[in-house]
Amino acid sequence: MLDKAKIKKRFAKASSTYEQQALIQKQVCVELAQSMQQFIAQKHWNKVLEIGCGTGSFTREVLKLNQVDVLYLNDLYAESAEFNYAMSLENTQVQPWIGDIEQLEIPQNLDLVMSSSVFQWMTDLPALLKKINSSLKPKGFLVFSSFGPENLREIKQLTGCGLDYLEIHILQRYLLEQGFEIVMMKNEVQQMHFDHPRDVLQHLKETGVTATGQHRWTKSSLQQFYLDYAQFMACPHSDQPAYPLTYHPILCIVRKK
């Protein structure tokens, strides 16, 4: 069971560094917004809910390309929605919707539900997908990204801590079972590279991703982690060693049947 209070605390703490560190997540936001342009003819939306708006990366990308009349912004902590609420949104009525989306009532008659890099944190994703489907108008869209099982594989292998990421075919089955039809679905494996394993851990801390487990570091276990991480290096004898960290984003556009 995920500790939502811990997730809230870690992401709130990382809110000031997230934009600088979460480079893969930001790339996903851009790619997902562009995919909306490619696969969805509609560009003017009446009522939209964003789940896990965070620092507003995906919000901004979508609003560059779409007109939204009413935008419900959800996140676990109020500071996120306040950040987005403070943005200058022309002709858009912004409604903060604070709390755990798995526990909250969702606004009804939505044209679009969107979310980026959030669904991997859900305790019962099928139940949430069912609730989202019920909240959408007929032919309404759900646009989101999540992460697959290769995500942060180095960390999970060395520490045993991490989320249980879904295979793309399992995610597809959940979506079909909850009344969606697939418009676009793809995944890709990407890597970031760091000068030292301590930089990997700092990166994770500054993106809030350390909310996954109860790994207890000691001086000796930390040194062992540094040594063990070398096994993932592509060129261990290079003058400029680069320690990889793997990301596995999954991008989805689906429509209510």
C-alpha positions in Angstrom: 0.0 0.0 0.0 1.4 3.4 -1.0 1.8 6.0 1.7 0.0 9.0 0.2 1.0 11.2 3.1 4.7 10.4 2.4 4.2 11.0 -1.3 2.6 14.3 -0.6 5.5 15.4 1.7 8.3 14.3 -0.7 6.8 16.0 -3.8 5.9 19.2 -1.9 9.5 19.3 -0.6 10.8 18.8 -4.2 8.5 21.4 -5.8 11.3 24.0 -6.0 13.8 21.6 -7.7 11.4 19.5 -9.8 11.4 21.7 -12.9 15.2 21.7 -13.1 15.7 18.0 -12.4 12.7 16.2 -14.0 14.0 16.4 -17.6 12.5 13.1 -18.8 9.1 14.0 -17.3 9.2 17.4 -19.0 10.0 15.8 -22.3 7.0 13.5 -21.8 4.8 16.5 -21.2 5.8 18.1 -24.5 5.5 14.8 -26.4 2.1 14.0 -24.9 0.7 17.5 -25.6 2.0 17.3 -29.2 0.4 13.8 -29.5 -3.0 15.4 -28.5 -2.5 17.8 -31.5 -1.9 14.9 -33.8 -4.6 12.4 -32.6 -7.4 14.7 -31.3 -9.2 17.1 -33.7 -10.8 19.0 -30.8 -8.8 22.0 -29.6 -11.5 23.8 -27.5 -12.6 22.1 -24.3 -15.3 23.1 -22.0 -14.5 21.2 -18.8 -11.1 19.6 -18.1 -9.6 17.9 -15.1 -5.9 17.5 -14.6 -4.8 14.9 -12.1 -1.5 15.6 -10.3 -0.8 19.0 -11.8 2.4 19.4 -9.8 4.4 22.4 -10.9 2.4 22.9 -14.0 4.7 21.5 -16.7 1.9 19.6 -18.5 -0.7 22.2 -17.8 1.4 24.8 -19.7 2.1 22.6 -22.7 -1.6 21.7 -23.1 -2.7 25.4 -22.8 -0.2 26.4 -25.5 -2.1 24.4 -28.0 -5.7 24.2 -26.6 -8.4 26.5 -25.3 -10.0 25.4 -22.0 -13.0 27.1 -20.4 -13.0 25.5 -17.0 -9.9 23.7 -15.7 -10.0 21.7 -12.5 -6.4 21.3 -11.1 -5.8 18.4 -8.8 -2.9 17.5 -6.6 -2.2 16.2 -3.1 -0.9 19.5 -1.8 -2.4 22.9 -2.2 0.8 24.6 -3.2 0.7 22.9 -6.5 -2.7 24.1 -7.5 -1.9 27.6 -6.1 1.2 27.7 -8.4 -1.1 26.9 -11.4 -3.8 29.2 -10.1 -1.3 32.1 -10.1 -0.5 31.5 -13.8 -1.9 34.0 -16.2 -4.6 31.9 -17.9 -6.5 33.9 -20.4 -10.2 33.0 -20.7 -9.8 30.0 -18.4 -11.6 29.6 -15.1 -9.2 27.6 -12.8 -10.7 25.5 -10.0 -8.2 23.9 -7.5 -9.3 20.3 -6.6 -7.0 19.4 -3.8 -6.6 15.9 -2.3 -6.1 12.2 -3.2 -7.9 11.7 -6.5 -8.6 8.1 -5.5 -10.7 9.4 -2.6 -12.1 12.6 -4.0 -15.3 12.9 -6.0 -14.5 13.8 -9.6 -16.3 16.7 -11.4 -18.9 15.3 -13.9 -19.6 15.9 -17.6 -15.9 16.4 -18.3 -14.6 16.7 -21.9 -11.1 15.7 -21.0 -9.2 14.2 -18.1 -5.4 14.6 -18.4 -2.4 13.6 -16.3 1.3 13.2 -16.8 3.7 11.0 -14.8 1.2 10.4 -12.0 -0.8 7.2 -12.6 2.1 5.0 -11.4 1.3 6.3 -7.8 -2.2 5.0 -7.7 -3.2 2.3 -5.3 -6.1 0.9 -7.4 -5.7 2.1 -10.9 -8.6 0.1 -12.4 -11.0 1.7 -9.8 -9.7 5.2 -10.7 -10.1 4.5 -14.5 -13.7 3.4 -13.8 -14.4 6.6 -11.9 -12.8 8.7 -14.7 -14.8 7.0 -17.3 -18.0 7.8 -15.4 -17.0 11.4 -15.1 -16.5 11.9 -18.9 -19.0 12.8 -21.4 -19.6 10.3 -24.2 -16.6 10.3 -26.5 -14.7 12.2 -23.9 -10.9 11.8 -23.8 -8.4 10.5 -21.2 -4.8 11.6 -22.0 -2.0 10.5 -19.7 1.5 9.2 -19.2 2.8 6.7 -16.7 5.9 4.5 -16.5 6.6 0.9 -17.3 8.6 -1.9 -15.5 12.0 -0.8 -16.8 11.6 2.5 -14.9 14.4 3.2 -12.4 15.5 -0.4 -12.8 19.0 0.3 -11.4 17.6 1.6 -8.1 15.2 -1.3 -7.7 17.9 -3.9 -8.4 20.3 -2.5 -5.9 18.0 -1.4 -3.1 14.8 -3.5 -3.6 12.8 -0.3 -3.3 10.5 1.0 -6.0 7.0 1.0 -7.5 5.4 -2.0 -9.1 5.1 -0.6 -12.6 2.6 -2.0 -15.0 3.5 -3.7 -18.3 2.0 -1.8 -21.2 -0.3 -4.7 -22.2 -1.7 -4.8 -18.6 -2.4 -1.1 -18.7 -4.1 -1.6 -22.1 -6.3 -4.3 -20.6 -7.3 -2.2 -17.7 -8.3 0.7 -20.0 -10.4 -1.6 -22.3 -12.1 -3.3 -19.3 -13.1 0.1 -17.9 -14.8 1.2 -21.1 -12.2 3.0 -23.1 -11.0 2.6 -26.7 -7.4 3.1 -27.5 -6.5 6.0 -29.8 -2.7 6.1 -29.2 -0.5 4.1 -26.9 3.3 3.9 -27.0 6.3 3.4 -24.7 10.0 4.0 -24.9 13.0 3.4 -22.7 15.3 6.4 -22.1 18.3 7.0 -19.9 19.8 10.0 -18.1 23.5 9.9 -17.2 25.3 11.2 -14.1 28.9 11.7 -13.0 28.5 9.7 -9.8 25.9 7.5 -8.1 25.4 10.1 -5.4 24.2 12.4 -8.2 21.6 9.8 -9.1 20.3 9.8 -5.6 20.3 13.6 -5.4 18.3 13.7 -8.7 15.7 11.3 -7.3 15.4 13.3 -4.2 15.0 16.6 -6.1 12.2 15.1 -8.2 10.3 13.6 -5.2 10.7 10.0 -6.4 12.2 8.9 -3.1 8.7 8.4 -1.7 8.7 4.8 -2.8 10.3 2.8 -0.1 11.8 2.5 3.4 15.4 2.0 2.4 17.7 3.0 5.3 21.1 4.3 4.3 24.2 3.8 6.4 27.6 5.0 5.6 28.7 1.5 4.6 25.5 0.7 2.6 25.9 3.9 0.7 29.5 3.2 -0.2 28.4 -0.3 -1.3 25.7 1.2 -3.4 28.3 3.5 -5.1 30.5 0.5 -5.9 27.6 -1.7 -7.1 26.2 0.9 -9.4 29.3 0.7 -11.6 27.9 -2.5 -13.1 25.4 -0.4 -15.1 28.1 1.7 -16.8 28.3 1.2 -20.5 32.0 2.3 -20.6 33.4 1.7 -17.1 37.0 2.4 -18.3 36.3 5.7 -19.9 38.0 8.9 -18.7 34.5 10.3 -18.3 32.4 7.7 -16.6 28.6 8.1 -16.9 26.3 6.3 -14.6 22.9 5.7 -16.2 19.4 5.9 -14.8 16.7 4.3 -16.8 13.2 5.8 -17.5 10.4 3.9 -19.2 7.5 6.4 -20.1 4.2 5.1 -21.4 2.0 7.6 -23.3 -1.7 7.1 -23.8 -4.6 8.7 -25.5 -7.9 6.9 -25.0 -11.6 7.8 -25.6 -14.7 6.8 -23.7 -16.8 4.4 -25.8 
